[in-house]
Amino acid sequence: MGFYQDQIVPLLINLAMRRRDLAAYRSRVVPAADGRVLEIGVGSGLNLPFYSRSVERLIGLDPSPKLLSMLRRNLRPNMPSLELIEGSAEAIPLDNNSVDAVVTTWTLCSIPDAARALREVHRVLRSTGRLLFIEHGRAPEPNVRWWQDHLTPTWKRIGGGCHLNRAGSSLFYFDHSICPASTFFGI
Ligand SMILES: C[S@@+](CC[C@H](N)C(=O)[O-])C[C@H]1O[C@@H](n2cnc3c(N)ncnc32)[C@H](O)[C@@H]1O
């Protein structure tokens, strides 16, 4: 991975994702999670203050050891009971039908095989479970898409694998076998 990807990118992610305007989106999505919850791409834990008391257990999954160690440093006593797993959402190390909600915020853009990650989400969710997500994606305007397509090859190298032009929302909307129930907020 190298020093930039391992040490610098996590610091940049934490800085960028702390933006106050993003908190408004977090507050509309994250409190809806309850029961046994899996957050994929938990990062430095910026969603943690937004979970409600209905969360019995939170499992945070992320491939970055640096972000997970930042999260551990930011833990507060009033946060939900937490288990952290270093790993990828493309191979979630949990049993089938074992969680009540999966939360993901601005993460599907960075997962190399997002469709595989969504199949994994579907596998671990109980039949009554919910996927709660916030994502950005491919713009409807052709001129913006042009810029997204041209910037993505460079941006994903400096931005932790983030694809500016990924058609994330269509993955949710059009394959209901992958996401039987979902809430969508885009930026
Ligand atoms: C833009 S950050 C968002 C972090 C956090 N969700 C938030 O809202 O602040 C993208 C996150 O996706 C994580 N990520 C990248 N590849 C992943 C993968 N294969 N599986 C799970 N998470 C991944 C990154 O480590 C990072 O924490």
The ligand as an SDF file (V2000), in Angstrom:
LIG
                    3D

 27 29  0  0  0  0  0  0  0  0999 V2000
  -14.8030    8.4850    2.4560 C   0  0  0  0  0  0  0  0  0  0  0  0
  -14.4350    7.3720    3.7390 S   0  0  0  0  0  0  0  0  0  0  0  0
  -15.9520    7.3830    4.7040 C   0  0  0  0  0  0  0  0  0  0  0  0
  -15.7040    7.0200    6.1420 C   0  0  0  0  0  0  0  0  0  0  0  0
  -16.9620    6.9850    7.0290 C   0  0  0  0  0  0  0  0  0  0  0  0
  -17.9410    6.0570    6.5160 N   0  0  0  0  0  0  0  0  0  0  0  0
  -17.5830    8.3500    7.1900 C   0  0  0  0  0  0  0  0  0  0  0  0
  -18.7420    8.5360    6.8340 O   0  0  0  0  0  0  0  0  0  0  0  0
  -16.8770    9.2290    7.7120 O   0  0  0  0  0  0  0  0  0  0  0  0
  -14.4880    5.7620    2.9440 C   0  0  0  0  0  0  0  0  0  0  0  0
  -14.2560    4.6230    3.8960 C   0  0  0  0  0  0  0  0  0  0  0  0
  -14.3690    3.3940    3.1710 O   0  0  0  0  0  0  0  0  0  0  0  0
  -13.4040    2.5180    3.6810 C   0  0  0  0  0  0  0  0  0  0  0  0
  -13.1970    1.4250    2.7160 N   0  0  0  0  0  0  0  0  0  0  0  0
  -12.4140    1.4080    1.6160 C   0  0  0  0  0  0  0  0  0  0  0  0
  -12.4370    0.1960    1.0390 N   0  0  0  0  0  0  0  0  0  0  0  0
  -13.2680   -0.5810    1.7780 C   0  0  0  0  0  0  0  0  0  0  0  0
  -13.6900   -1.9350    1.7040 C   0  0  0  0  0  0  0  0  0  0  0  0
  -13.2660   -2.7490    0.7280 N   0  0  0  0  0  0  0  0  0  0  0  0
  -14.5430   -2.4030    2.6570 N   0  0  0  0  0  0  0  0  0  0  0  0
  -14.9920   -1.5890    3.6420 C   0  0  0  0  0  0  0  0  0  0  0  0
  -14.6210   -0.2900    3.7630 N   0  0  0  0  0  0  0  0  0  0  0  0
  -13.7760    0.2090    2.8440 C   0  0  0  0  0  0  0  0  0  0  0  0
  -12.2080    3.4250    3.8920 C   0  0  0  0  0  0  0  0  0  0  0  0
  -11.1880    2.8410    4.7080 O   0  0  0  0  0  0  0  0  0  0  0  0
  -12.8830    4.6230    4.5480 C   0  0  0  0  0  0  0  0  0  0  0  0
  -13.0260    4.4470    5.9190 O   0  0  0  0  0  0  0  0  0  0  0  0
  1  2  1  0
  2  3  1  0
  2 10  1  0
  3  4  1  0
  4  5  1  0
  5  6  1  0
  5  7  1  0
  7  8  2  0
  7  9  1  0
 10 11  1  0
 11 12  1  0
 11 26  1  0
 12 13  1  0
 13 14  1  0
 13 24  1  0
 14 15  1  0
 14 23  1  0
 15 16  2  0
 16 17  1  0
 17 18  1  0
 17 23  2  0
 18 19  1  0
 18 20  2  0
 20 21  1  0
 21 22  2  0
 22 23  1  0
 24 25  1  0
 24 26  1  0
 26 27  1  0
M  CHG  2   2   1   9  -1
M  END
$$$$
